[in-house]
Amino acid sequence: MNGLIIILLGLIGIVVLLLAFVAGAYNALVRLRNQVENAWSQIDVQLKRRHDLIPNLVETVKGYAGHERQTLENVIKARNMAVSAQGVADRAQAENILTGALKSLFAVTEAYPNLKADQSFLRLQEEVASTENKVAFSRQFYNDSVMIFNTRREVFPTNIIANMFNFVRREFFEVNDEAQREAPQVKF
């Protein structure tokens, strides 16, 4: 009888430990998933700010460089694509296109000294640059959060819990533009 009680208590102990492990692993995955979602919303806030600045920037440039119509239309088209993009991969691709269009816009402005001296344009250019930095920091935080989440959901034995409760792998917000990956060249 004592042997049966000891075996029963041992089995109960194992079940309790197993349940504690499952609960701990599940809660850790939930915390990490929430961190990834929060990081994504931070990117979204910065991208919205970026999208809101672009029409003002285009209007300012249009006043000085109205004949650069194709460049201005490309920026607006890229902005509209970025605003309507869904999902991490599509959003990243649309934002990469928008970044390229903005680079073209700023390159065009170099030919207009009056525009480069306009205080409104300078302020907008500074806000866009500041927003670009915030997007980069937000993207880094998001990608770090995704890496931690994906690693946790893929390592044994947490991967069993992740699969049981349908925790899916998250996508990185990646830069696909090779020009953005290259270090800028400084010339004197």
N, CA and C of each residue as an Amber inpcrd file, in Angstrom:
protein
   564
   0.8160000  -1.1840000   0.0000000   0.0000000   0.0000000   0.0000000
   0.8660000   1.2580000   0.0000000   1.9360000   1.2800000   0.8540000
   2.8410000   2.4290000   0.8870000   3.5310000   2.6310000  -0.4540000
   3.8810000   1.5620000  -1.1230000   4.5270000   1.6370000  -2.4290000
   3.6120000   2.2500000  -3.4740000   2.3230000   1.9160000  -3.3800000
   1.3520000   2.4640000  -4.3220000   1.1670000   3.9630000  -4.0940000
   1.1610000   4.3860000  -2.8580000   1.0160000   5.8140000  -2.5290000
   2.2340000   6.5890000  -3.0240000   3.4030000   6.0170000  -2.8360000
   4.6270000   6.6780000  -3.2830000   4.6220000   6.8150000  -4.8070000
   4.2210000   5.7670000  -5.5030000   4.1510000   5.8180000  -6.9720000
   3.1130000   6.8530000  -7.4110000   1.9610000   6.8610000  -6.7490000
   0.9050000   7.8220000  -7.0830000   1.3700000   9.2530000  -6.8260000
   2.0230000   9.4940000  -5.7010000   2.5500000  10.8300000  -5.4000000
   3.6360000  11.2210000  -6.4000000   4.4390000  10.2870000  -6.8100000
   5.4710000  10.5480000  -7.8190000   4.8500000  10.9310000  -9.1540000
   3.8060000  10.2060000  -9.5620000   3.1070000  10.5230000 -10.8160000
   2.4390000  11.8970000 -10.7470000   1.8260000  12.1850000  -9.6090000
   1.1920000  13.5090000  -9.4260000   2.2530000  14.5950000  -9.4940000
   3.3910000  14.3530000  -8.8720000   4.4910000  15.3170000  -8.9080000
   4.9810000  15.5580000 -10.3290000   5.1200000  14.4910000 -11.1130000
   5.5600000  14.6140000 -12.5040000   4.5270000  15.3950000 -13.3130000
   3.2490000  15.1110000 -13.1220000   2.1890000  15.8210000 -13.8390000
   2.2010000  17.3040000 -13.4670000   2.3650000  17.6070000 -12.1930000
   2.4070000  19.0070000 -11.7450000   3.6080000  19.7180000 -12.3630000
   4.7770000  19.0720000 -12.3610000   5.9610000  19.6650000 -12.9740000
   5.7630000  19.8750000 -14.4800000   5.1540000  18.9090000 -15.1350000
   4.8890000  19.0220000 -16.5630000   3.9190000  20.1790000 -16.8480000
   2.8740000  20.2870000 -16.0510000   1.9190000  21.3820000 -16.2160000
   2.5840000  22.7420000 -15.9410000   3.4510000  22.7880000 -14.9490000
   4.1640000  24.0390000 -14.6440000   5.0780000  24.4210000 -15.8130000
   5.7440000  23.4190000 -16.3930000   6.5910000  23.7040000 -17.5520000
   5.7600000  24.2210000 -18.7170000   4.6460000  23.5580000 -19.0170000
   3.7790000  23.9760000 -20.1260000   3.2810000  25.3960000 -19.8880000
   2.8330000  25.6830000 -18.6810000   2.3290000  27.0290000 -18.3660000
   3.4410000  28.0660000 -18.4940000   4.6220000  27.7490000 -18.0050000
   5.7470000  28.6870000 -18.1010000   6.1570000  28.9390000 -19.5360000
   6.2390000  27.8830000 -20.3290000   6.6200000  28.0290000 -21.7320000
   5.5540000  28.8080000 -22.4950000   4.2890000  28.4920000 -22.2440000
   3.1890000  29.2020000 -22.9060000   3.2180000  30.6860000 -22.5620000
   3.3720000  31.0000000 -21.2880000   3.4040000  32.4080000 -20.8580000
   4.5970000  33.1520000 -21.4470000   5.7300000  32.5030000 -21.5380000
   6.9060000  33.1380000 -22.1420000   6.6570000  33.4310000 -23.6150000
   6.0400000  32.4960000 -24.3180000   5.7260000  32.7120000 -25.7310000
   4.7130000  33.8450000 -25.9120000   3.7380000  33.9140000 -25.0310000
   2.7500000  35.0040000 -25.1030000   3.4350000  36.3460000 -24.8780000
   4.3100000  36.4320000 -23.8880000   5.0330000  37.6880000 -23.6300000
   5.8650000  38.1020000 -24.8460000   6.5550000  37.1540000 -25.4260000
   7.3800000  37.4600000 -26.6010000   6.5270000  37.8410000 -27.8080000
   5.4130000  37.1470000 -27.9970000   4.5130000  37.5040000 -29.1040000
   3.9800000  38.9240000 -28.9210000   3.6320000  39.2750000 -27.6940000
   3.1530000  40.6330000 -27.4210000   4.2480000  41.6680000 -27.6410000
   5.4770000  41.3220000 -27.3110000   6.5990000  42.2320000 -27.5580000
   6.7910000  42.4520000 -29.0590000   6.6580000  41.3930000 -29.8490000
   6.7690000  41.5090000 -31.3050000   5.6480000  42.4100000 -31.8350000
   4.4310000  42.2110000 -31.3590000   3.3090000  43.0360000 -31.8130000
   3.4950000  44.4980000 -31.4100000   4.0070000  44.7300000 -30.2170000
   4.2920000  46.1010000 -29.7890000   5.3790000  46.7230000 -30.6550000
   6.4080000  45.9660000 -30.9540000   7.4910000  46.4730000 -31.8040000
   6.9580000  46.8050000 -33.1930000   6.0590000  45.9720000 -33.7090000
   5.4790000  46.2520000 -35.0250000   4.6470000  47.5350000 -34.9780000
   3.9070000  47.7340000 -33.9040000   3.0920000  48.9500000 -33.8240000
   3.9780000  50.1920000 -33.7350000   5.1760000  50.0660000 -33.1630000
   6.1070000  51.1990000 -33.1300000   6.6010000  51.5310000 -34.5430000
   6.8680000  50.5090000 -35.3350000   7.2390000  50.7440000 -36.7360000
   6.0730000  51.4220000 -37.4440000   4.8850000  50.9140000 -37.2140000
   3.7020000  51.4510000 -37.8750000   3.5010000  52.9320000 -37.5640000
   3.7210000  53.3170000 -36.3190000   3.5960000  54.7320000 -35.9280000
   4.5970000  55.5880000 -36.6990000   5.8320000  55.1400000 -36.7790000
   6.8590000  55.9190000 -37.4740000   6.6000000  55.9710000 -38.9800000
   6.1320000  54.8750000 -39.5430000   5.8320000  54.8700000 -40.9710000
   4.6520000  55.7850000 -41.2760000   3.6680000  55.8180000 -40.4070000
   2.5280000  56.7320000 -40.6010000   3.0230000  58.1670000 -40.5750000
   3.9020000  58.4810000 -39.6440000   4.4650000  59.8380000 -39.5720000
   5.2100000  60.1590000 -40.8720000   5.9690000  59.2080000 -41.3530000
   6.7010000  59.3840000 -42.6120000   5.7300000  59.6420000 -43.7620000
   4.6780000  58.8430000 -43.8190000   3.6880000  58.9870000 -44.8890000
   2.9790000  60.3340000 -44.8040000   2.7430000  60.8160000 -43.6080000
   2.0730000  62.1100000 -43.4340000   2.9600000  63.2810000 -43.8570000
   4.2680000  63.1500000 -43.7180000   5.1890000  64.2250000 -44.0980000
   5.3590000  64.3530000 -45.6110000   5.2180000  63.2700000 -46.3200000
   5.5380000  63.2610000 -47.7440000   4.6900000  64.2170000 -48.5740000
   3.3580000  64.2790000 -48.4060000   2.5960000  65.2430000 -49.2250000
   3.0630000  66.6880000 -49.0280000   3.3830000  67.0740000 -47.7910000
   3.8880000  68.4360000 -47.5430000   5.2270000  68.6500000 -48.2400000
   6.0670000  67.6480000 -48.1860000   7.3720000  67.7360000 -48.8320000
   7.2130000  67.8780000 -50.3460000   6.3360000  67.0740000 -50.9240000
   6.1050000  67.1320000 -52.3720000   5.5420000  68.4920000 -52.7730000
   4.6000000  69.0140000 -52.0010000   4.0210000  70.3240000 -52.3240000
   5.0790000  71.4240000 -52.2610000   5.9560000  71.3540000 -51.2880000
   7.0190000  72.3560000 -51.1760000   7.9510000  72.2800000 -52.3760000
   8.3440000  71.0720000 -52.7390000   9.2380000  70.8990000 -53.8850000
   8.5290000  71.3340000 -55.1630000   7.2510000  71.0190000 -55.2780000
   6.4860000  71.3590000 -56.4790000   6.5120000  72.8680000 -56.7340000
   6.4930000  73.6610000 -55.6730000   6.5340000  75.1090000 -55.8230000
   7.8060000  75.6020000 -56.4960000   8.8950000  74.8960000 -56.3000000
  10.1840000  75.2960000 -56.8760000  10.5430000  74.5010000 -58.1190000
  10.1430000  73.2670000 -58.1420000  10.5920000  72.3640000 -59.2030000
   9.3950000  71.6710000 -59.8510000   8.4350000  72.4600000 -60.2800000
   7.2150000  71.9130000 -60.8500000   7.4400000  71.0600000 -62.0760000
   8.4900000  71.3190000 -62.8230000   8.7260000  70.5360000 -64.0380000
   9.3590000  69.1750000 -63.7460000   9.6370000  68.8870000 -62.5000000
  10.1550000  67.5630000 -62.1000000   8.9670000  66.6510000 -61.7810000
   7.9690000  66.7190000 -62.6390000   6.6860000  66.0610000 -62.4050000
   6.8290000  64.5520000 -62.2010000   7.6290000  63.8870000 -63.0150000
   7.7690000  62.4310000 -62.9320000   8.2970000  62.0090000 -61.5620000
   9.2840000  62.7210000 -61.0780000   9.8500000  62.3990000 -59.7660000
   8.8040000  62.5790000 -58.6770000   8.0720000  63.6780000 -58.7370000
   7.0300000  63.9460000 -57.7340000   5.9270000  62.8940000 -57.7910000
   5.5360000  62.5090000 -58.9980000   4.5040000  61.4770000 -59.1390000
   4.9960000  60.1330000 -58.6120000   6.2630000  59.8310000 -58.8370000
   6.8240000  58.5740000 -58.3300000   6.8080000  58.5380000 -56.8050000
   7.1010000  59.6630000 -56.1840000   7.0850000  59.7200000 -54.7190000
   5.6680000  59.4840000 -54.2010000   4.6890000  60.1600000 -54.7960000
   3.2990000  59.9930000 -54.3560000   2.8170000  58.5670000 -54.6030000
   3.1630000  58.0150000 -55.7530000   2.7750000  56.6340000 -56.0710000
   3.3920000  55.6610000 -55.0610000   4.6680000  55.8530000 -54.7530000
   5.3540000  54.9810000 -53.7870000   4.7430000  55.1310000 -52.3980000
   4.3890000  56.3610000 -52.0350000   3.7470000  56.5960000 -50.7350000
   2.4180000  55.8610000 -50.6580000   1.6120000  55.9630000 -51.7080000
   0.3080000  55.3040000 -51.7140000   0.4520000  53.7820000 -51.6410000
   1.4560000  53.2410000 -52.3100000   1.7150000  51.8000000 -52.2210000
   2.0900000  51.4190000 -50.7950000   2.9170000  52.2330000 -50.1610000
   3.3560000  51.9380000 -48.7980000   2.2010000  52.0130000 -47.8140000
   1.3240000  52.9910000 -48.0020000   0.1860000  53.1430000 -47.0970000
  -0.7540000  51.9410000 -47.1940000  -0.9370000  51.4160000 -48.4090000
  -1.8960000  50.3280000 -48.6000000  -1.2810000  48.9340000 -48.4550000
   0.0120000  48.8320000 -48.2590000   0.6720000  47.5200000 -48.1520000
   0.1900000  46.7750000 -46.9050000   0.0450000  45.4720000 -47.0440000
  -0.3930000  44.6070000 -45.9490000   0.6770000  43.5640000 -45.6680000
   0.8600000  43.2220000 -44.4170000   1.8320000  42.1910000 -44.0540000
   3.2430000  42.7460000 -43.9950000   4.0750000  42.0630000 -43.2630000
   5.4400000  42.5310000 -43.0270000   6.2550000  42.5690000 -44.3120000
   6.2250000  41.5070000 -45.1000000   7.0550000  41.4430000 -46.3090000
   6.6130000  42.4890000 -47.3360000   5.3020000  42.6020000 -47.5680000
   4.8100000  43.5950000 -48.5270000   5.0910000  45.0070000 -48.0420000
   4.9380000  45.2110000 -46.7500000   5.1810000  46.5370000 -46.1840000
   6.6570000  46.9060000 -46.3280000   7.5380000  45.9540000 -46.0500000
   8.9760000  46.2080000 -46.1780000   9.3340000  46.5350000 -47.6240000
   8.7840000  45.7870000 -48.5670000   9.0690000  46.0320000 -49.9790000
   8.5640000  47.4120000 -50.4020000   7.3500000  47.7680000 -49.9990000
   6.7890000  49.0730000 -50.3600000   7.5860000  50.2110000 -49.7310000
   8.0380000  50.0230000 -48.5070000   8.8360000  51.0580000 -47.8380000
  10.2000000  51.2070000 -48.5040000  10.7640000  50.1150000 -48.9900000
  12.0340000  50.1930000 -49.7190000  11.8670000  50.9950000 -51.0080000
  10.7510000  50.7930000 -51.6990000  10.4710000  51.5550000 -52.9160000
  10.2940000  53.0300000 -52.5800000   9.5840000  53.3090000 -51.4990000
   9.3790000  54.6980000 -51.0750000  10.7100000  55.3610000 -50.7160000
  11.5800000  54.6400000 -50.0540000  12.8970000  55.1890000 -49.7120000
  13.6630000  55.5630000 -50.9760000  13.5990000  54.7090000 -51.9830000
  14.2610000  55.0150000 -53.2510000  13.6700000  56.2430000 -53.9200000
  12.3540000  56.3790000 -53.8740000  11.6920000  57.5410000 -54.4730000
  12.0750000  58.8200000 -53.7340000  12.1710000  58.7420000 -52.4130000
  12.5790000  59.9250000 -51.6310000  14.0230000  60.3150000 -51.9470000
  14.8790000  59.3080000 -52.1440000  16.2680000  59.6110000 -52.5160000
  16.3070000  60.3640000 -53.8380000  15.4700000  59.9340000 -54.7890000
  15.4000000  60.6230000 -56.0850000  14.9040000  62.0510000 -55.9050000
  13.9180000  62.2320000 -55.0500000  13.3750000  63.5650000 -54.7930000
  14.4490000  64.4760000 -54.2010000  15.1820000  63.9780000 -53.2180000
  16.2230000  64.8010000 -52.6020000  17.3730000  65.0620000 -53.5770000
  17.6290000  64.1250000 -54.4740000  18.6590000  64.3560000 -55.4910000
  18.2310000  65.4680000 -56.4370000  16.9590000  65.5140000 -56.7950000
  16.4340000  66.5620000 -57.6760000  16.5510000  67.9310000 -57.0130000
  16.3140000  67.9700000 -55.7200000  16.3310000  69.2570000 -55.0220000
  17.7160000  69.9020000 -55.0160000  18.7570000  69.1050000 -55.2240000
  20.1160000  69.6550000 -55.2480000  20.2850000  70.6810000 -56.3710000
  19.4800000  70.5780000 -57.4190000  19.5860000  71.4860000 -58.5650000
  18.8620000  72.8150000 -58.3350000  18.2360000  72.9750000 -57.1790000
  17.4370000  74.1770000 -56.9130000  17.9290000  74.8710000 -55.6430000
  18.8520000  75.8150000 -55.7660000  19.4120000  76.4840000 -54.5850000
  18.3560000  77.2150000 -53.7600000  17.3660000  77.8060000 -54.4120000
  16.3160000  78.5050000 -53.6570000  15.5120000  77.5320000 -52.8030000
  15.2700000  76.3500000 -53.3400000  14.5510000  75.3330000 -52.5820000
  15.3770000  74.8720000 -51.3920000  16.6700000  74.6490000 -51.6280000
  17.5440000  74.1910000 -50.5430000  17.6460000  75.2200000 -49.4240000
  17.3650000  76.4850000 -49.7340000  17.4280000  77.5410000 -48.7250000
  16.0710000  77.8110000 -48.0700000  15.0040000  77.2550000 -48.6140000
  13.6530000  77.4800000 -48.0890000  13.5160000  76.8470000 -46.6990000
  13.1000000  77.6580000 -45.7220000  13.0110000  77.1720000 -44.3360000
  11.9790000  76.0580000 -44.1770000  10.8850000  76.1690000 -44.8920000
   9.8560000  75.1350000 -44.8130000  10.4030000  73.8050000 -45.3350000
  11.1070000  73.8590000 -46.4610000  11.6970000  72.6470000 -47.0250000
  12.7530000  72.0750000 -46.0850000  13.5990000  72.9350000 -45.5400000
  14.6500000  72.4660000 -44.6300000  14.0480000  71.7840000 -43.3990000
  12.9680000  72.3770000 -42.8730000  12.3010000  71.7890000 -41.7050000
  11.7230000  70.4220000 -42.0700000  11.0460000  70.3530000 -43.2130000
  10.4720000  69.0780000 -43.6480000  11.5580000  68.0320000 -43.9050000
  12.6410000  68.4580000 -44.5190000  13.7490000  67.5420000 -44.7920000
  14.3250000  67.0060000 -43.4740000  14.4380000  67.8790000 -42.4980000
  14.9460000  67.4560000 -41.1880000  13.9760000  66.4950000 -40.5020000
  12.6780000  66.7620000 -40.6180000  11.6810000  65.8670000 -40.0170000
  11.6980000  64.5040000 -40.6960000  11.8490000  64.4950000 -42.0160000
  11.9180000  63.2210000 -42.7420000  13.1630000  62.4470000 -42.3080000
  14.2900000  63.1270000 -42.1960000  15.5270000  62.4630000 -41.7650000
  15.3820000  61.9110000 -40.3460000  14.7840000  62.7030000 -39.4700000
  14.5540000  62.2470000 -38.0980000  13.6350000  61.0190000 -38.0770000
  12.6030000  61.0700000 -38.8910000  11.6700000  59.9450000 -38.9650000
  12.3590000  58.7100000 -39.5290000  13.2260000  58.9030000 -40.5180000
  13.9630000  57.7630000 -41.0780000  14.8000000  57.0920000 -39.9850000
  15.4210000  57.8860000 -39.1340000  16.2080000  57.3220000 -38.0240000
  15.3130000  56.5500000 -37.0690000  14.1370000  57.1150000 -36.7670000
  13.2090000  56.4270000 -35.8640000  12.6990000  55.1380000 -36.4790000
  12.4660000  55.1470000 -37.7880000  12.0450000  53.9220000 -38.4750000
  13.1520000  52.8750000 -38.3550000  14.3780000  53.2890000 -38.5590000
  15.5040000  52.3450000 -38.4780000  15.6190000  51.7450000 -37.0790000
  15.4870000  52.5820000 -36.0500000  15.5620000  52.0680000 -34.6770000
  14.3850000  51.1460000 -34.3790000  13.1950000  51.5280000 -34.8410000
  12.0110000  50.6940000 -34.6200000  12.1420000  49.3600000 -35.3450000
  12.6820000  49.4110000 -36.5650000  12.8760000  48.1830000 -37.3310000
  13.8700000  47.2680000 -36.6170000  14.9230000  47.8520000 -36.0720000
  15.9170000  47.0390000 -35.3520000  15.2860000  46.3930000 -34.1200000
  14.4950000  47.1650000 -33.3570000  13.8250000  46.6150000 -32.1690000
  12.8570000  45.5040000 -32.5730000  12.1130000  45.7270000 -33.6430000
  11.1720000  44.7200000 -34.1220000  11.9130000  43.4440000 -34.5210000
  12.9600000  43.5900000 -35.3190000  13.7030000  42.4120000 -35.7730000
  14.3560000  41.6770000 -34.6120000  14.8530000  42.4120000 -33.6080000
  15.4060000  41.7600000 -32.4180000  14.3240000  40.9720000 -31.6840000
  13.1420000  41.5730000 -31.5660000  12.0200000  40.8950000 -30.9000000
  11.5950000  39.6560000 -31.6730000  11.5550000  39.7430000 -32.9950000
  11.1910000  38.6020000 -33.8320000  12.2200000  37.4910000 -33.6690000
  13.5030000  37.8590000 -33.6530000  14.5480000  36.8430000 -33.5060000
  14.3950000  36.0980000 -32.1730000  14.1580000  36.8340000 -31.1010000
  14.0060000  36.1990000 -29.7850000  12.7800000  35.2910000 -29.7730000
  11.6650000  35.7970000 -30.3130000  10.4320000  35.0100000 -30.3670000
  10.6270000  33.7440000 -31.1950000  11.1610000  33.8990000 -32.4090000
  11.3440000  32.7390000 -33.2910000  12.2920000  31.7140000 -32.6810000
  13.3520000  32.1910000 -32.0410000  14.2940000  31.2710000 -31.4000000
  13.6050000  30.5000000 -30.2800000  12.8490000  31.2260000 -29.4610000
  12.1670000  30.5630000 -28.3360000  11.1690000  29.5380000 -28.8370000
  10.4470000  29.8470000 -29.9060000   9.4160000  28.9220000 -30.3840000
  10.0150000  27.7250000 -31.1330000  11.3010000  27.8190000 -31.5170000
  11.9070000  26.7370000 -32.2820000  12.8000000  25.8200000 -31.4570000
  13.1890000  26.2350000 -30.2570000  14.0840000  25.3910000 -29.4620000
  13.2900000  24.3350000 -28.7010000  13.9430000  23.2090000 -28.5170000
  13.3380000  22.1060000 -27.7710000  13.4710000  22.3760000 -26.2850000
  12.5160000  22.1160000 -25.5130000  11.2070000  21.5090000 -25.7300000
  10.0720000  22.5390000 -25.9360000  10.4090000  23.8370000 -25.9360000
   9.3740000  24.8550000 -26.0920000   8.6890000  24.7470000 -27.4470000
   9.3840000  24.2130000 -28.4530000   8.7720000  24.0700000 -29.7770000
   7.5280000  23.1800000 -29.7310000   7.4860000  22.2340000 -28.8270000
   6.3160000  21.3610000 -28.6840000   5.1210000  22.1880000 -28.2230000
   5.3490000  23.0490000 -27.2270000   4.2840000  23.9160000 -26.7080000
   3.8620000  24.9110000 -27.7860000   4.8300000  25.4860000 -28.4900000
   4.5240000  26.4620000 -29.5440000   3.6540000  25.8360000 -30.6230000
   3.9610000  24.6170000 -31.0110000   3.1590000  23.9420000 -32.0320000
   1.7840000  23.5590000 -31.5100000   1.7210000  23.1460000 -30.2500000
   0.4260000  22.7910000 -29.6570000  -0.5280000  23.9860000 -29.6450000
   0.0030000  25.1710000 -29.3610000  -0.8380000  26.3600000 -29.2170000
  -0.7440000  27.2920000 -30.4370000  -0.1990000  26.7840000 -31.5260000
  -0.1790000  27.4930000 -32.8100000   0.5120000  28.8610000 -32.7650000
   1.6670000  28.9120000 -32.1520000   2.4990000  30.1100000 -32.2100000
   3.2860000  30.0240000 -33.5130000   2.9870000  30.9340000 -34.4450000
   3.6080000  30.8610000 -35.7700000   4.8480000  31.7360000 -35.8440000
   5.7450000  31.3170000 -36.7120000   6.9870000  32.0610000 -36.9580000
   6.6480000  33.4480000 -37.4880000   7.3870000  34.4590000 -37.0550000
   7.1850000  35.8370000 -37.5030000   8.2290000  36.2070000 -38.5400000
   7.8540000  37.1240000 -39.4330000   8.7550000  37.5830000 -40.4900000
   9.5710000  38.7770000 -40.0060000  10.7880000  38.8820000 -40.5180000
  11.6190000  40.0470000 -40.2580000  11.2160000  41.1820000 -41.1900000
  11.4570000  42.4060000 -40.7660000  11.2530000  43.5930000 -41.6010000
  12.6050000  43.8690000 -42.2190000  12.7900000  43.4030000 -43.4530000
  14.1230000  43.4020000 -44.0560000  14.2840000  44.4900000 -45.1060000
  15.5130000  44.9530000 -45.2070000  15.8880000  45.8960000 -46.2570000
  16.3050000  45.0780000 -47.4630000  15.5850000  45.2620000 -48.5700000
  15.8970000  44.5000000 -49.7780000  16.6700000  45.3180000 -50.7890000
  16.8140000  46.6100000 -50.5480000  17.5170000  47.4960000 -51.4610000
  19.0110000  47.3900000 -51.1870000  19.7430000  46.8480000 -52.1280000
  21.1840000  46.6560000 -51.9470000  21.9060000  47.9740000 -51.7130000
  21.4050000  49.0620000 -52.2940000  22.0430000  50.3700000 -52.0960000
  21.9690000  50.7960000 -50.6370000  20.8960000  50.4140000 -49.9440000
  20.7770000  50.7640000 -48.5330000  21.7240000  49.9490000 -47.6620000
  22.1260000  48.7840000 -48.1360000  23.0280000  47.9310000 -47.3710000
  24.4710000  48.4000000 -47.4410000  24.7990000  49.1250000 -48.5050000
  26.1760000  49.5780000 -48.6920000  26.4970000  50.7560000 -47.7830000
  27.7230000  50.8070000 -47.3360000  28.1720000  51.9480000 -46.5390000
  28.3140000  53.1560000 -47.4300000  27.9140000  54.3430000 -46.9470000
  28.0640000  55.5270000 -47.7770000  29.5390000  55.8470000 -48.0180000
  29.8310000  56.3810000 -49.1800000  31.1980000  56.7160000 -49.5030000
  31.4080000  58.2010000 -49.2010000  32.4560000  58.4700000 -48.4900000
  32.8170000  59.8520000 -48.1380000  33.9380000  60.2970000 -49.0460000
  33.7170000  61.4310000 -49.7120000  34.7460000  61.9630000 -50.6240000
  35.0920000  63.3870000 -50.2030000  36.3700000  63.6660000 -50.1880000
  36.8310000  65.0320000 -49.8360000  37.3970000  65.7300000 -51.0510000
